[in-house]
Amino acid sequence: MKKIVLLCLFTCLAMACRVQDKLSWVAIGDSITYLNDHPDETGRRVEKGYMTRVAEQLPDMQYVNKGYNGWKAADIAARIDQLELPPADIYTVLLGTNDWWSGVPVGTMDDYIRNTGHATLYGSFRIIIDKLRRLRPDARIILMTPLQRSDFVYFADHHNNAYGSYRNNRNGESLATFADAVLRIGTREGITVVDLYNRSGITQENIIKFKRLKDSEGIYREYKYPDFLTLPFAAEDEYPYPVEATDMTYDGLHPSDKGNAVIAKMLIEAMKNI
């Protein structure tokens, strides 16, 4: 009987050690991160987000999803002390696309250096990085540049739409400038950056296969990039991205399974390197 008890205790201790040996990863982001654990909100067009795919390939990694639907880096920075971010071995930050679209200025490196607040992207990233370093000074941080994007239309509400990164935002700033800001911050701080914008292979040509729009005679046709850029879309029209239009994204903005696989692969490479 004593041997059985000792065996059970040994087994429990071994299991506890395996749990403790897992690396903790906190993923901070917007809807691209949030949707990993909410596939129902993709219309079931996505089976696995990038975090799930990373965890499958790196079984010693356990993640906490801190993605917030529709949030900007400015929102994260403004509420950083209320988000209950836990200490972790690794933090990833994927933000910036909503700041660009909503017209938050990218700012300058001086905003980052002087810690001027969350009015700019540079200032927001300073607040976020400072918080992560206070939570766990020896944690590894990985920044991720925003993805290129096409015209977004939410399948459940056609009024919720936005143009793609082939245009500048209302301040005349390109999304590429926001990606460059993340790269510059990473260089200054010696932080690993996964450059999704420039190195993922996700471009205007493969974000979607086509956009279904009405022609001048009111007949729906399938237009590839860049042929659809001058054609109007009305919220009353049919959804422009049927399932067969899916490529790297399923709605012009949010990664499909194919797109999430690309993100996961690049992130795994970065995690293995650190």
Secondary structure, 3 states (H helix, E strand, C coil): CHHHHHHHHHHHHHHHHHHHHCEEEEEEECHHHHHHHCHHHHCCCCCCCHHHHHHHHCCCEEEEEEECCCCCHHHHHHCHHHCCCCCCCEEEEECCHHHHHHCCCCCCHHHHHCCCCCCCHHHHHHHHHHHHHHHCCCCEEEEECCCCCCCEEECCEEEEEECCCCCCCCCCCCHHHHHHHHHHHHHHHCCEEECHHHHCCCCCCCCECCEEEECCCCCEEEECCCCCCCCCCCCCCCCCCCHHHECCECCCCCECHHHHHHHHHHHHHHHHHC
